[in-house]
Structures are given as structure tokens and as C-alpha cells.
Amino acid sequence: MKRVKAILWIILMAILMAAAYKTVSFRLQGKMTYQKNGDLLRVADDCDVLFLGTSHVTAEVFPMELWKEYGITSYNISGYGHPMALSYWMLMNTLDYADPKVVVVDCYVMESDAIVIRDEKFMHFSLDSIPLSKTKVMAVCDLFDDFDSRAEYLWSFSLYHDRWDELKRDDFEVEYGKTRGAVFEVGLEKPDDFEIRDVEAEPIDSVGVTYLRKIVEACQSRDIEVVLTFLPFPAQEDQQKVAAYAGEIAREYDVDYLNFLQMDVVDYQTDCFDSYSHLNVAGGQKITSFLGRYLQENYGLADHRQDGLDEWDADYAAYQRYKIDKIQSQESLQNYLVMMADKSFSICLYVDGESKIWEYEQYVNQIRNLVPEYTFPALDKVMRQGTDYCLIIDNVWETVEEYYGQEGGETETSFGKVSYMGKEDGSKALCLVDSEESFLKEYCDDGRIPTVQIVLINNLDGTVVDVQRFDESLTVNK
């Protein structure tokens, strides 16, 4: 009897020690990985689609937008600098918890022989949130060939054990990301010179191609549909050849291929985050919408918005709040307009006739980019005449109203009546719903004159969630 008690006591102590170790190890870990993929396991079983690839995918595919617009449940398990080998193992680890109908794989860097990311922090960024399992052991043993590296990724305590002095509140109250693995890139750069040509595919013998084939074959063995993509960026001829060969691989395996380099989906003048590789969040919105429509039309994915997935609705509300916070934090008109190219918000925009905005083609293009399918007939007249301009975009009812010069009027919108009119002193007033108080100010609190003023409406409930005023320098007046 004593022996049985002793054994039970040893087992209990082992369980307690294991639990304590797990807790301490988690507290000491860096938390960036959880801000991106921390809620993957919570929703993996719901996901009909998984997205794989590099930062191109991370910055351009927004699962929560797919949920809101199409009812598609998905997760973005891409990552910064992911070689195809890491994408393969991210997929295999996720398949331990998920049963997707479609896997979308971007083929950028498939010509590379790299197996791991050179910057170790990005390897940890991708792998640390994956629980220890047989598949993770296989992944780490395949990606690393030395004991120290394998130990570091399988036993994270060996790496983070000296973080005691760095611990902060976030290490104890971890806030998981709101974007299902996506990241917003907010900025705008003019693209490098490039020319899209009809290039011939050239065979590529690389580690990346080997692992791309393994991804496709692993999916097909599980009856998972595969879509290969090559997302858009200012691609030079060598990258266009890589894209062409990705099409050859798609034909070999009889899977769909979307070469966005050959498609007119984004506007490189408004949608580039940097000059050479990545799109900004405005470009990502276009890519996401296109992919959602394509996946729904071609793969019969269910619209789960009526299936009682209250968790996804709640997560979308948190995601929308995250976007609002992101918008409110922008300091420049350029970045504000990048964030406003988002159909989940409606907009009232006023530009004073004396504003410098009309001197810059970039800003005019960004205004047009708010509703790419609209022609903006008044905008051309305003640019010639340099007069006041008011733009009302209702993205619920999908309507656009423009006023310029001395024009004014009232328009009904999904968020109530909007009145735009001149006042006796020659200034303009913009009133929403039944309020007689104008959102437009002649002076900011610090005495500067606002030349661009914007009212942002949340389409979820029709409420005003932000009002921003930009002075002559086109920076925000807080």
C-alpha cells in the first residue's frame, strides 16, 4: 500500500512539475508569435481555407475580411521570409488540428534553396506558438541539423530562460492577434520601374520547388484542393520567369493557378507599401476580395455567416475595433487614405479649395482608389478650378455623392441623412443625421487651418468612429 502511495505521489509531483514548467516556459517566451498565430488552434477546426507563403501573403490576405464579405472561414499561416520548406511544415503542423477544403500556396521564393529564415527571430515568430508534438519534432529535425538548434526550437526554455528581467504585463496577460494571421502594412511608395512581359517558363531545380511539390502532394493525398498563386508586386523579369514556371507546376498537378502579375487587380501607384516587393493594406483589400470571390465561385465553399458561429462574429467585431484603432493612430493624410480604402467603412471627405492636395497626383489617385470602380466626374473639374470639394461614400448602399464649388445638398445614406451646404460667411457645413452641428471646423484647437477633413463611419452600426483634420502640411491635427 505504501508503495502504491509513493508511486502515486511521484506521478502527482511529476504532473505538477510539468505544469509548472509549461507555465514558466510560456511566460518567458517572446509573445510576438502569439500576436500573429496565437488563436490558430482555437479556430483551426472551423477553417475551410489555409493560406501559405511569405510576407506577401501575410500582408495581402485578410481572413476576417473573407469572413465578413463571403462567410469563408480561413487562417493565414504565412510568415516573414518563409522558405517553401517552412511553409510545408507550417501546413503539416496545422493539419494536426485542421481539416481544410482548400489550401492556397503562394509561389514567391520557390526558386530558393533556403530551408530556414536567416533571421532567427522570424523562425521563432513562426514556430514558437506550435505545441510540441510528433509533427513539430519531425519539422525541427528536418529544418535543422545540429543539436543546439533543435533543442532551441523544441525546448524554448533553453532560449528564453534569462528573460526574467524583461518580463512585462503582456507576458502574463497575452493578447492574441485579431487578424487571423494577417498583418497590415500602412504606407505608400512609388514602385520601381518594371515591365510585365510574356516570358517563357524555365525549369527550376531548387529546394523550394521540391517542397512546393511536397505541399501539393500532401494536400492531394488528403483530398484537399490546392490553389497556387503568385501575388502581385513590381516584379522584374527573373521573378516573372519564376511565376511562369509555377504555372507549369500547376498544370502538372492539375491544380488552379492565379498569376496576379498578369492580372489587373491592383494599382501599383496606390497599393505599394515599398518600391520593390510588398503591397500595402489598400492593395491587400483588393487581393483578399478577389480571392474570396474566386474561392467561393470555384470551390463551392459554404457561407458560414448563418451557421451560428458566434465566435467568428465576436472576433470580427474585435477585428473591426482593431482597424479603427489603427486608423486613428495615423499621423499623415497619405497613410490615412491607405487605411480608408476599406469597404467596411463609409466616408465623408471635405477638401478646402485652397488645399495643397490638388498639387499632388498621389493624393488624387488615393481618393480615386477609395472607390476604384467609380469615375469621379467632379474631381477633374475641382482639380482644374481649385474649388471646395465634398465626397460622400456609402459602402453599405454602394453609393457615391460628389459636391464641388458652391454646390450643396442633402443625401440619404445607410448611416442617415447627410447635409452639405454653404453658410452665410462663405464657409461650408457638413451635418450628419438630424444634428445641426457641423463636423467641419474653420480652425483647429491649436489655431492651424484644416484643409482636409474626414468623417469615418463604422458600417457595423452606422456610428461615427473617427474625425480627422489635416492642415496645410497634410499631417493630422490631434
C-alpha positions in Angstrom: 0.0 0.0 0.0 2.8 2.4 0.9 4.5 1.6 -2.4 1.3 2.4 -4.3 1.0 5.7 -2.5 4.7 6.5 -3.2 4.2 5.8 -6.9 1.0 8.0 -7.0 2.9 10.7 -5.1 5.7 10.6 -7.7 3.2 10.7 -10.6 1.4 13.7 -9.0 4.7 15.6 -8.4 5.7 14.9 -12.0 2.4 16.3 -13.3 2.7 19.4 -11.1 6.3 19.9 -12.2 5.4 19.5 -15.8 2.5 22.0 -15.4 4.8 24.5 -13.6 7.5 24.1 -16.3 4.9 24.7 -19.1 3.6 27.8 -17.3 7.0 29.3 -16.7 8.2 28.4 -20.2 5.2 30.2 -21.7 5.7 33.3 -19.6 9.3 33.6 -20.6 8.7 33.1 -24.3 8.6 36.1 -26.7 4.9 36.9 -27.4 5.1 38.2 -31.0 4.3 34.7 -32.2 1.0 34.6 -30.3 0.0 38.0 -31.6 0.0 36.5 -35.1 -0.9 32.8 -34.8 -1.9 32.6 -31.1 -5.6 31.8 -31.8 -4.9 29.3 -34.6 -5.6 26.2 -32.6 -8.8 27.7 -31.2 -10.4 28.1 -34.6 -8.4 25.6 -36.7 -11.2 23.1 -36.8 -13.5 25.7 -38.3 -11.2 26.7 -41.2 -12.2 25.7 -44.7 -9.1 27.5 -46.2 -5.5 27.9 -45.2 -3.1 30.4 -46.8 0.7 29.7 -47.1 3.6 31.8 -48.2 5.9 34.7 -47.3 5.2 38.2 -46.1 3.4 38.8 -49.5 0.6 36.6 -48.2 0.9 37.9 -44.6 0.3 41.5 -45.8 -2.2 40.8 -48.5 -4.7 38.2 -47.4 -7.1 39.1 -44.6 -9.1 36.2 -43.3 -11.5 38.3 -41.3 -12.5 40.2 -44.4 -13.2 36.9 -46.1 -15.5 36.1 -43.2 -17.4 39.3 -43.4 -17.7 39.5 -47.1 -18.2 35.8 -48.0 -18.6 33.8 -44.8 -15.4 31.9 -45.6 -13.6 30.6 -42.5 -9.8 30.7 -43.0 -6.4 31.3 -41.5 -3.3 33.0 -42.8 -0.3 30.8 -41.7 2.2 32.5 -43.8 5.2 34.4 -42.4 8.0 36.8 -43.0 10.6 35.2 -45.3 9.1 31.7 -45.2 11.1 29.4 -47.4 8.9 26.8 -49.0 10.2 24.2 -46.6 8.9 26.2 -43.6 5.6 26.7 -45.4 5.4 22.9 -45.8 6.0 22.2 -42.1 3.6 25.0 -41.0 1.0 23.3 -43.1 1.7 19.8 -41.7 1.6 21.0 -38.1 -1.7 22.8 -38.8 -3.2 19.7 -40.4 -2.9 18.0 -37.0 -5.7 20.3 -35.9 -7.5 21.5 -39.1 -9.3 19.8 -41.9 -9.4 22.4 -44.7 -11.1 22.1 -48.0 -8.7 24.3 -49.8 -5.0 25.3 -49.3 -3.7 28.4 -51.2 0.0 28.5 -51.7 1.9 31.5 -53.0 4.9 30.6 -55.1 7.2 33.5 -54.4 10.7 32.3 -53.4 10.1 28.8 -54.7 13.4 29.2 -56.6 15.3 29.5 -53.4 17.4 26.7 -51.8 16.9 28.1 -48.4 15.3 25.9 -45.7 15.2 28.3 -42.8 14.9 32.0 -42.4 18.3 33.7 -41.9 17.0 35.9 -39.2 16.3 33.5 -36.3 13.7 35.8 -34.6 11.4 35.2 -37.6 11.9 31.4 -37.3 10.8 31.7 -33.7 8.0 34.0 -34.7 6.6 31.2 -36.8 7.4 28.1 -34.8 7.1 29.0 -31.1 3.3 29.0 -30.9 3.1 25.5 -32.3 2.6 23.0 -29.4 5.2 20.2 -29.0 4.1 17.2 -31.0 5.4 14.4 -33.2 4.9 16.6 -36.2 6.8 19.5 -34.7 9.7 17.2 -33.8 9.8 16.0 -37.4 9.7 19.6 -38.6 12.5 20.8 -36.4 14.7 17.7 -37.2 14.1 18.3 -40.9 14.8 22.1 -40.8 17.9 21.9 -38.5 20.8 19.5 -38.5 22.5 20.4 -35.2 21.5 19.5 -31.7 21.6 23.1 -30.3 19.2 24.4 -32.9 16.8 21.5 -32.5 16.9 21.9 -28.7 16.2 25.7 -29.0 13.0 25.2 -31.0 11.7 22.1 -29.2 12.6 23.3 -25.7 12.2 27.0 -25.8 13.2 27.4 -22.1 16.8 27.0 -23.3 16.5 30.2 -25.3 14.2 32.3 -23.1 15.4 31.3 -19.6 17.2 34.6 -19.0 14.2 36.9 -19.8 13.2 37.3 -16.1 14.3 40.9 -16.0 12.4 41.7 -19.3 9.0 40.3 -18.3 6.1 42.8 -18.7 2.4 42.7 -18.2 2.0 41.4 -21.8 3.8 38.2 -20.8 1.1 37.5 -18.2 -1.9 38.9 -20.0 -1.3 37.7 -23.5 -3.4 39.5 -26.1 -3.8 37.3 -29.1 -4.0 39.0 -32.6 -7.3 40.0 -34.1 -6.4 39.3 -37.7 -6.2 35.5 -38.1 -2.6 35.7 -39.0 -2.6 38.8 -41.3 -0.6 42.0 -40.8 -1.4 45.5 -42.0 1.3 47.3 -43.9 0.4 51.0 -43.8 2.4 53.2 -46.1 2.8 54.2 -49.7 5.8 54.1 -52.0 6.2 54.7 -55.7 7.0 51.3 -57.4 10.4 50.6 -59.0 10.3 50.6 -62.8 9.2 47.3 -64.2 7.5 45.9 -67.2 5.3 42.8 -67.3 6.2 40.7 -70.3 5.2 37.4 -71.8 8.1 35.4 -70.6 8.7 31.7 -71.1 8.9 29.3 -68.2 12.4 28.0 -67.4 12.7 24.8 -65.3 13.8 25.4 -61.8 15.6 22.7 -59.7 15.6 24.0 -56.2 14.8 23.0 -52.6 11.8 25.4 -52.8 10.3 23.6 -55.8 10.9 20.2 -54.0 8.9 21.4 -51.0 6.2 23.0 -53.2 5.6 19.6 -54.7 5.5 18.0 -51.3 2.8 20.6 -50.3 0.7 19.8 -53.3 1.1 16.0 -52.9 0.4 16.1 -49.2 -2.9 18.0 -49.9 -4.0 15.8 -52.8 -3.3 12.7 -50.7 -5.8 14.1 -48.2 -8.4 15.2 -50.9 -7.6 18.9 -50.1 -7.9 21.2 -53.1 -4.9 23.3 -53.9 -4.6 26.8 -55.5 -1.2 28.1 -56.4 -0.8 31.9 -56.6 1.9 34.5 -57.5 0.8 37.6 -55.7 1.5 41.0 -57.4 4.4 43.3 -56.8 6.8 45.3 -59.1 8.4 42.1 -60.4 11.5 42.1 -62.5 12.0 39.7 -65.4 13.7 37.0 -63.3 10.7 36.8 -60.9 8.3 36.8 -63.8 10.0 33.7 -65.1 9.6 32.1 -61.7 5.9 32.9 -61.9 5.7 31.3 -65.3 7.3 28.1 -64.0 4.8 28.0 -61.1 2.1 27.8 -63.8 3.9 24.7 -65.3 3.9 23.0 -61.9 0.1 23.8 -61.5 -0.6 22.2 -64.9 1.5 19.2 -64.0 -0.6 18.6 -60.9 -3.9 19.8 -62.5 -4.5 22.5 -59.9 -5.6 26.1 -60.3 -3.0 28.8 -60.7 -3.6 32.6 -60.3 -0.6 34.6 -61.6 -1.5 38.1 -60.3 1.4 39.6 -62.3 -0.7 39.0 -65.4 -3.9 40.3 -63.9 -5.3 43.8 -63.4 -6.3 43.6 -59.8 -4.2 46.2 -58.0 -3.0 49.7 -58.9 0.8 49.9 -58.2 0.6 53.7 -57.9 -1.6 53.5 -54.8 -1.2 49.9 -53.5 2.6 49.5 -52.9 4.0 49.6 -49.4 7.5 49.6 -50.6 9.0 50.1 -54.0 10.1 46.6 -54.8 8.1 43.8 -53.1 5.1 44.4 -50.8 1.6 45.8 -51.2 0.0 48.0 -48.5 -3.2 47.3 -46.8 -5.2 49.0 -49.6 -3.7 46.6 -52.1 -4.4 43.7 -49.7 -8.0 44.6 -49.5 -8.3 44.1 -53.3 -6.4 40.8 -53.3 -8.5 39.5 -50.4 -11.8 40.4 -52.1 -10.7 38.8 -55.4 -9.6 35.6 -53.7 -12.8 35.4 -51.7 -14.9 35.6 -54.8 -12.7 33.2 -56.7 -12.7 30.6 -53.9 -16.5 30.8 -53.4 -17.3 30.6 -57.1 -14.9 27.7 -57.9 -14.8 25.5 -54.8 -18.3 25.8 -53.5 -17.2 26.9 -50.1 -20.1 27.3 -47.6 -21.1 30.7 -46.4 -20.9 30.2 -42.7 -22.3 33.5 -41.6 -25.7 31.9 -40.9 -24.3 28.8 -39.2 -24.3 30.2 -35.7 -20.6 30.7 -35.5 -21.0 33.4 -32.9 -17.3 33.2 -32.1 -16.4 34.4 -35.5 -18.9 37.3 -35.4 -17.4 38.4 -32.0 -13.9 38.1 -33.3 -14.9 40.2 -36.4 -16.2 42.9 -34.1 -12.9 42.9 -32.2 -11.1 43.0 -35.6 -13.1 46.0 -36.7 -12.2 47.8 -33.4 -8.5 46.9 -34.1 -8.8 48.5 -37.5 -10.4 51.6 -36.1 -7.6 52.0 -33.6 -5.1 51.6 -36.4 -6.8 54.3 -38.4 -6.9 56.7 -35.5 -3.2 56.3 -34.9 -2.2 57.5 -38.4 -0.4 60.9 -38.5 -0.4 61.6 -42.2 -3.1 62.0 -44.8 -1.2 59.6 -47.1 -1.5 56.7 -44.5 -5.0 57.6 -43.5 -6.2 57.3 -47.1 -4.4 54.0 -47.4 -6.4 52.7 -44.4 -9.6 54.2 -45.7 -9.6 52.1 -48.9 -11.7 49.6 -46.9 -15.3 48.7 -47.8 -16.2 48.1 -44.1 -16.3 51.9 -43.5 -18.2 54.7 -45.1 -16.6 58.2 -45.5 -17.4 61.9 -45.7 -14.4 63.8 -47.1 -14.1 67.5 -47.4 -11.2 69.4 -49.1 -10.9 73.1 -49.0 -10.3 74.8 -52.3 -7.0 76.2 -51.1 -5.7 72.8 -50.1 -2.3 71.7 -51.5 -3.8 68.3 -52.0 -4.6 69.2 -55.6 -1.0 69.8 -56.3 -0.1 66.1 -55.8 -1.1 63.4 -58.1 -0.6 60.8 -55.4 -3.4 62.2 -53.2 -5.8 62.5 -56.1 -5.0 58.9 -57.1 -5.6 57.8 -53.5 -9.0 59.5 -53.4 -9.9 57.6 -56.6 -8.7 54.4 -55.0 -11.4 54.7 -52.3 -13.9 53.5 -54.9 -11.8 52.2 -57.9 -14.9 51.3 -60.0 -16.3 54.9 -59.8 -15.3 57.6 -62.4 -15.3 60.7 -60.1 -16.6 63.1 -62.7 -16.5 66.1 -60.3 -12.9 65.5 -59.3 -11.4 66.5 -62.7 -13.4 69.8 -62.5 -12.2 70.5 -59.0 -8.6 70.0 -59.9 -8.8 72.5 -62.7 -10.8 75.1 -60.8 -9.3 74.6 -57.3 -12.7 74.8 -55.5 -14.1 73.2 -52.4 -14.9 69.5 -52.7 -17.1 67.1 -50.7 -17.2 63.4 -51.2 -19.7 61.1 -49.5 -19.0 57.3 -49.9 -21.6 54.9 -48.5 -20.1 51.4 -48.7 -23.3 49.7 -47.4 -25.6 51.0 -50.1 -22.7 51.3 -52.5 -23.4 54.9 -53.5 -21.1 57.9 -54.1 -22.1 61.6 -54.0 -19.8 64.5 -55.0 -20.2 68.2 -54.5 -17.9 70.9 -55.6 -17.7 74.7 -55.8 -20.8 76.3 -54.4 -22.9 73.2 -54.8 -24.6 71.6 -51.8 -27.4 69.4 -50.9 -28.8 66.5 -48.9 -28.3 62.8 -49.5 -29.8 59.8 -47.8 -27.3 57.2 -46.7 -27.2 53.9 -44.7 -26.0 55.9 -41.7 -28.6 58.6 -42.0 -29.2 61.9 -43.8 -26.1 63.9 -44.7 -26.3 67.6 -45.4 -23.6 69.6 -47.1 -24.2 73.3 -47.5 -22.7 76.8 -47.6 -23.0 79.2 -44.7 -23.5 82.9 -44.7 -19.9 83.6 -44.1 -18.9 81.6 -47.2 -17.6 78.5 -45.2 -19.1 75.1 -45.5 -21.1 72.9 -43.1 -21.3 69.1 -43.0 -24.1 67.7 -40.8 -25.0 64.0 -40.2 -28.4 62.6 -39.3 -30.5 65.3 -37.6 -27.7 67.2 -35.9 -27.3 70.9 -36.8 -23.7 70.9 -35.6 -21.2 70.8 -38.5 -18.3 68.3 -38.4 -16.3 70.9 -40.3 -14.1 73.4 -38.4 -12.5 76.6 -39.7 -9.7 76.4 -37.1 -8.2 73.6 -35.1 -7.7 73.8 -31.4 -4.1 74.9 -31.9 -5.1 77.7 -34.4 -4.0 75.9 -37.5 -6.4 75.8 -40.5 -7.6 72.4 -41.6 -7.6 72.0 -45.4 -8.7 68.3 -45.4 -11.4 67.0 -43.0 -12.6 63.4 -42.8 -15.5 61.7 -41.0 -15.3 57.9 -40.8 -18.4 55.8 -40.2 -18.4 52.2 -39.0 -20.6 50.1 -41.3 -21.3 47.6 -38.5 -23.6 50.1 -36.6 -23.6 53.3 -38.6 -21.7 55.3 -35.9 -19.1 57.9 -36.4 -15.8 56.4 -35.2 -13.3 59.0 -36.2 -13.0 62.6 -37.3 -9.6 63.8 -38.6 -8.4 67.2 -39.8 -5.3 67.8 -41.7 -3.5 71.1 -42.1 -1.5 72.5 -45.0 1.3 70.1 -44.3 -1.3 67.3 -44.7 -0.5 65.9 -41.3 -3.1 65.3 -38.7 -4.2 67.8 -36.0 -4.9 65.7 -33.0 
